[in-house]
Amino acid sequence: MTKLQVRAFLYQLGCFAILFISFRFLIGKYTNLEGLWIPFTAFAVGTILSPKFQAAKTKDGEKLFMSWIFIKGIKQIG
């Protein structure tokens, strides 16, 4: 794995972890779900809402790209 692929993986993992923990707390506190439904629901919501990062090789070299449902299109990072 190249340096940008590792960075893309860590960005994606970090964003998912923040969303998962946030939604797990919110779902547990404000809904009537119990047991394994809380982390399963938080996982689904976190997976859908977290941005997707990918390293791709272009003619200018390797670049890092991000797509997110709240942003139109694909954005180049750094």
VMD Tcl script that builds the backbone (N, CA, C; Angstrom):
set m [mol new atoms 234]
animate dup $m
set s [atomselect $m all]
$s set {name element resname resid chain x y z} {
  {N N MET 1 A 0.832 -1.182 0.000}
  {CA C MET 1 A 0.000 0.000 0.000}
  {C C MET 1 A 0.878 1.248 0.000}
  {N N THR 2 A 0.468 2.189 -0.794}
  {CA C THR 2 A 1.223 3.431 -0.852}
  {C C THR 2 A 0.809 4.347 0.297}
  {N N LYS 3 A 1.566 5.431 0.436}
  {CA C LYS 3 A 1.328 6.373 1.515}
  {C C LYS 3 A -0.077 6.985 1.414}
  {N N LEU 4 A -0.522 7.332 0.210}
  {CA C LEU 4 A -1.848 7.923 0.049}
  {C C LEU 4 A -2.965 6.899 0.270}
  {N N GLN 5 A -2.739 5.656 -0.062}
  {CA C GLN 5 A -3.738 4.624 0.204}
  {C C GLN 5 A -3.919 4.424 1.709}
  {N N VAL 6 A -2.831 4.472 2.446}
  {CA C VAL 6 A -2.909 4.359 3.903}
  {C C VAL 6 A -3.628 5.568 4.474}
  {N N ARG 7 A -3.310 6.754 3.960}
  {CA C ARG 7 A -3.975 7.961 4.429}
  {C C ARG 7 A -5.474 7.910 4.132}
  {N N ALA 8 A -5.854 7.431 2.944}
  {CA C ALA 8 A -7.277 7.308 2.595}
  {C C ALA 8 A -7.971 6.330 3.543}
  {N N PHE 9 A -7.331 5.223 3.843}
  {CA C PHE 9 A -7.900 4.240 4.767}
  {C C PHE 9 A -8.096 4.837 6.158}
  {N N LEU 10 A -7.096 5.571 6.639}
  {CA C LEU 10 A -7.190 6.155 7.979}
  {C C LEU 10 A -8.246 7.255 8.035}
  {N N TYR 11 A -8.351 8.066 6.986}
  {CA C TYR 11 A -9.405 9.088 6.938}
  {C C TYR 11 A -10.784 8.437 6.967}
  {N N GLN 12 A -10.956 7.415 6.151}
  {CA C GLN 12 A -12.253 6.743 6.088}
  {C C GLN 12 A -12.583 6.071 7.423}
  {N N LEU 13 A -11.618 5.431 8.026}
  {CA C LEU 13 A -11.820 4.785 9.320}
  {C C LEU 13 A -12.149 5.804 10.400}
  {N N GLY 14 A -11.427 6.907 10.419}
  {CA C GLY 14 A -11.672 7.943 11.418}
  {C C GLY 14 A -13.048 8.572 11.280}
  {N N CYS 15 A -13.435 8.897 10.054}
  {CA C CYS 15 A -14.764 9.487 9.835}
  {C C CYS 15 A -15.865 8.511 10.230}
  {N N PHE 16 A -15.709 7.242 9.861}
  {CA C PHE 16 A -16.716 6.252 10.231}
  {C C PHE 16 A -16.784 6.091 11.749}
  {N N ALA 17 A -15.633 6.051 12.405}
  {CA C ALA 17 A -15.607 5.853 13.857}
  {C C ALA 17 A -16.301 7.008 14.576}
  {N N ILE 18 A -16.050 8.225 14.139}
  {CA C ILE 18 A -16.692 9.384 14.762}
  {C C ILE 18 A -18.203 9.309 14.587}
  {N N LEU 19 A -18.651 9.007 13.375}
  {CA C LEU 19 A -20.091 8.920 13.126}
  {C C LEU 19 A -20.718 7.740 13.870}
  {N N PHE 20 A -20.050 6.593 13.884}
  {CA C PHE 20 A -20.586 5.414 14.562}
  {C C PHE 20 A -20.770 5.669 16.051}
  {N N ILE 21 A -19.748 6.216 16.696}
  {CA C ILE 21 A -19.831 6.467 18.131}
  {C C ILE 21 A -20.905 7.512 18.427}
  {N N SER 22 A -20.972 8.548 17.613}
  {CA C SER 22 A -21.989 9.589 17.811}
  {C C SER 22 A -23.395 9.026 17.670}
  {N N PHE 23 A -23.625 8.285 16.609}
  {CA C PHE 23 A -24.961 7.749 16.389}
  {C C PHE 23 A -25.306 6.640 17.380}
  {N N ARG 24 A -24.321 5.893 17.819}
  {CA C ARG 24 A -24.609 4.875 18.831}
  {C C ARG 24 A -25.108 5.530 20.114}
  {N N PHE 25 A -24.456 6.618 20.508}
  {CA C PHE 25 A -24.897 7.345 21.701}
  {C C PHE 25 A -26.287 7.943 21.485}
  {N N LEU 26 A -26.498 8.612 20.356}
  {CA C LEU 26 A -27.782 9.267 20.097}
  {C C LEU 26 A -28.927 8.267 19.975}
  {N N ILE 27 A -28.686 7.158 19.302}
  {CA C ILE 27 A -29.733 6.145 19.136}
  {C C ILE 27 A -30.056 5.506 20.489}
  {N N GLY 28 A -29.038 5.227 21.271}
  {CA C GLY 28 A -29.273 4.636 22.587}
  {C C GLY 28 A -30.020 5.562 23.527}
  {N N LYS 29 A -29.781 6.859 23.396}
  {CA C LYS 29 A -30.394 7.816 24.314}
  {C C LYS 29 A -31.794 8.238 23.874}
  {N N TYR 30 A -32.025 8.401 22.589}
  {CA C TYR 30 A -33.263 9.009 22.124}
  {C C TYR 30 A -34.238 8.077 21.411}
  {N N THR 31 A -33.938 6.792 21.309}
  {CA C THR 31 A -34.886 5.852 20.716}
  {C C THR 31 A -35.184 4.737 21.717}
  {N N ASN 32 A -36.135 3.924 21.375}
  {CA C ASN 32 A -36.504 2.803 22.232}
  {C C ASN 32 A -35.827 1.497 21.814}
  {N N LEU 33 A -34.813 1.576 20.976}
  {CA C LEU 33 A -34.116 0.366 20.556}
  {C C LEU 33 A -33.299 -0.193 21.721}
  {N N GLU 34 A -33.188 -1.523 21.739}
  {CA C GLU 34 A -32.444 -2.193 22.803}
  {C C GLU 34 A -31.550 -3.270 22.212}
  {N N GLY 35 A -30.560 -3.669 22.979}
  {CA C GLY 35 A -29.695 -4.787 22.610}
  {C C GLY 35 A -28.827 -4.490 21.402}
  {N N LEU 36 A -28.743 -5.485 20.511}
  {CA C LEU 36 A -27.880 -5.362 19.342}
  {C C LEU 36 A -28.424 -4.422 18.275}
  {N N TRP 37 A -29.667 -3.995 18.404}
  {CA C TRP 37 A -30.238 -3.083 17.406}
  {C C TRP 37 A -29.546 -1.729 17.430}
  {N N ILE 38 A -29.052 -1.308 18.569}
  {CA C ILE 38 A -28.394 -0.006 18.673}
  {C C ILE 38 A -27.106 0.021 17.840}
  {N N PRO 39 A -26.151 -0.901 18.036}
  {CA C PRO 39 A -24.941 -0.837 17.208}
  {C C PRO 39 A -25.201 -1.175 15.734}
  {N N PHE 40 A -26.162 -2.058 15.435}
  {CA C PHE 40 A -26.464 -2.364 14.036}
  {C C PHE 40 A -27.006 -1.135 13.317}
  {N N THR 41 A -27.899 -0.409 13.972}
  {CA C THR 41 A -28.451 0.795 13.379}
  {C C THR 41 A -27.377 1.873 13.245}
  {N N ALA 42 A -26.546 2.035 14.258}
  {CA C ALA 42 A -25.456 3.020 14.196}
  {C C ALA 42 A -24.466 2.655 13.094}
  {N N PHE 43 A -24.204 1.366 12.891}
  {CA C PHE 43 A -23.312 0.919 11.818}
  {C C PHE 43 A -23.893 1.280 10.454}
  {N N ALA 44 A -25.174 1.007 10.258}
  {CA C ALA 44 A -25.806 1.299 8.974}
  {C C ALA 44 A -25.807 2.797 8.686}
  {N N VAL 45 A -26.172 3.592 9.665}
  {CA C VAL 45 A -26.203 5.045 9.472}
  {C C VAL 45 A -24.794 5.586 9.259}
  {N N GLY 46 A -23.833 5.114 10.028}
  {CA C GLY 46 A -22.448 5.557 9.868}
  {C C GLY 46 A -21.875 5.189 8.520}
  {N N THR 47 A -22.203 4.007 8.028}
  {CA C THR 47 A -21.716 3.577 6.723}
  {C C THR 47 A -22.294 4.431 5.603}
  {N N ILE 48 A -23.568 4.749 5.698}
  {CA C ILE 48 A -24.215 5.541 4.656}
  {C C ILE 48 A -23.738 6.990 4.674}
  {N N LEU 49 A -23.571 7.573 5.850}
  {CA C LEU 49 A -23.264 8.996 5.953}
  {C C LEU 49 A -21.774 9.343 5.923}
  {N N SER 50 A -20.892 8.382 6.109}
  {CA C SER 50 A -19.469 8.713 6.143}
  {C C SER 50 A -18.934 8.956 4.726}
  {N N PRO 51 A -17.992 9.893 4.598}
  {CA C PRO 51 A -17.404 10.153 3.285}
  {C C PRO 51 A -16.511 8.996 2.849}
  {N N LYS 52 A -16.374 8.850 1.544}
  {CA C LYS 52 A -15.543 7.794 0.973}
  {C C LYS 52 A -14.257 8.410 0.414}
  {N N PHE 53 A -13.122 7.870 0.801}
  {CA C PHE 53 A -11.820 8.361 0.348}
  {C C PHE 53 A -11.165 7.295 -0.520}
  {N N GLN 54 A -10.429 7.759 -1.550}
  {CA C GLN 54 A -9.738 6.821 -2.429}
  {C C GLN 54 A -8.507 7.489 -3.022}
  {N N ALA 55 A -7.414 6.742 -3.070}
  {CA C ALA 55 A -6.192 7.197 -3.719}
  {C C ALA 55 A -6.193 6.645 -5.145}
  {N N ALA 56 A -5.918 7.518 -6.110}
  {CA C ALA 56 A -5.915 7.105 -7.517}
  {C C ALA 56 A -4.687 7.679 -8.218}
  {N N LYS 57 A -4.183 6.922 -9.167}
  {CA C LYS 57 A -3.049 7.381 -9.955}
  {C C LYS 57 A -3.568 8.177 -11.144}
  {N N THR 58 A -3.034 9.382 -11.304}
  {CA C THR 58 A -3.385 10.239 -12.433}
  {C C THR 58 A -2.119 10.520 -13.234}
  {N N LYS 59 A -2.275 11.284 -14.300}
  {CA C LYS 59 A -1.088 11.599 -15.105}
  {C C LYS 59 A -0.138 12.531 -14.347}
  {N N ASP 60 A -0.644 13.231 -13.331}
  {CA C ASP 60 A 0.183 14.113 -12.514}
  {C C ASP 60 A 0.753 13.416 -11.290}
  {N N GLY 61 A 0.486 12.140 -11.133}
  {CA C GLY 61 A 0.939 11.392 -9.963}
  {C C GLY 61 A -0.250 10.879 -9.180}
  {N N GLU 62 A 0.021 10.345 -8.011}
  {CA C GLU 62 A -1.058 9.787 -7.199}
  {C C GLU 62 A -1.737 10.894 -6.406}
  {N N LYS 63 A -3.073 10.871 -6.391}
  {CA C LYS 63 A -3.853 11.901 -5.704}
  {C C LYS 63 A -4.921 11.254 -4.840}
  {N N LEU 64 A -5.391 12.007 -3.859}
  {CA C LEU 64 A -6.404 11.539 -2.922}
  {C C LEU 64 A -7.723 12.228 -3.245}
  {N N PHE 65 A -8.800 11.430 -3.374}
  {CA C PHE 65 A -10.112 11.947 -3.720}
  {C C PHE 65 A -11.129 11.554 -2.656}
  {N N MET 66 A -12.181 12.396 -2.548}
  {CA C MET 66 A -13.228 12.153 -1.577}
  {C C MET 66 A -14.586 12.362 -2.240}
  {N N SER 67 A -15.532 11.480 -1.928}
  {CA C SER 67 A -16.921 11.691 -2.330}
  {C C SER 67 A -17.789 11.544 -1.093}
  {N N TRP 68 A -18.864 12.345 -1.064}
  {CA C TRP 68 A -19.743 12.368 0.092}
  {C C TRP 68 A -21.126 12.719 -0.392}
  {N N ILE 69 A -22.154 12.182 0.253}
  {CA C ILE 69 A -23.511 12.423 -0.224}
  {C C ILE 69 A -23.936 13.872 -0.018}
  {N N PHE 70 A -23.256 14.620 0.854}
  {CA C PHE 70 A -23.600 16.011 1.104}
  {C C PHE 70 A -22.851 16.981 0.194}
  {N N ILE 71 A -21.899 16.477 -0.578}
  {CA C ILE 71 A -21.131 17.305 -1.504}
  {C C ILE 71 A -21.340 16.754 -2.908}
  {N N LYS 72 A -21.642 17.633 -3.832}
  {CA C LYS 72 A -21.886 17.203 -5.210}
  {C C LYS 72 A -20.554 16.888 -5.896}
  {N N GLY 73 A -20.462 15.727 -6.497}
  {CA C GLY 73 A -19.279 15.339 -7.239}
  {C C GLY 73 A -18.173 14.772 -6.370}
  {N N ILE 74 A -16.991 14.670 -6.983}
  {CA C ILE 74 A -15.803 14.121 -6.324}
  {C C ILE 74 A -14.822 15.254 -6.124}
  {N N LYS 75 A -14.277 15.373 -4.932}
  {CA C LYS 75 A -13.340 16.448 -4.597}
  {C C LYS 75 A -11.949 15.886 -4.409}
  {N N GLN 76 A -10.961 16.652 -4.879}
  {CA C GLN 76 A -9.575 16.277 -4.667}
  {C C GLN 76 A -9.124 16.830 -3.333}
  {N N ILE 77 A -8.476 16.002 -2.540}
  {CA C ILE 77 A -7.980 16.396 -1.230}
  {C C ILE 77 A -6.486 16.665 -1.345}
  {N N GLY 78 A -6.060 17.805 -0.850}
  {CA C GLY 78 A -4.642 18.157 -0.809}
  {C C GLY 78 A -4.009 18.159 -2.122}
}
mol reanalyze $m
mol bondsrecalc $m
mol representation Tube
mol addrep $m
